[in-house]
Amino acid sequence: MTDRTDQLENEIITFVRNEFEATGEIERNTQLIADGIVDSIGVLRLVRFLEDRFGVQIDPQDLVLENFASVKAIVNLLRKRMN
């Protein structure tokens, strides 16, 4: 992993912990939706955070479960949008 990837993951993990009051351990492969940490409204809150914090545009076609299933998936989406 690169330093930038680590930074992105850490910022997303911090947001998820704070915004969704996650009490368990959140790691890069934690299943955010399947484990009930983030729901459909939570995905929209994540999108707003990503757009505001990183200056990217998340397109409607990006709003699929696979892109928000884990921190790793979110970072992959974010890196695509940042390029």
Secondary structure as GFF3:
##gff-version 3
##sequence-region A 1 83
A	DSSP	alpha_helix	3	19	.	.	.	ID=ss1
A	DSSP	alpha_helix	40	54	.	.	.	ID=ss2
A	DSSP	three_ten_helix	60	62	.	.	.	ID=ss3
A	DSSP	alpha_helix	65	68	.	.	.	ID=ss4
A	DSSP	alpha_helix	71	82	.	.	.	ID=ss5
###
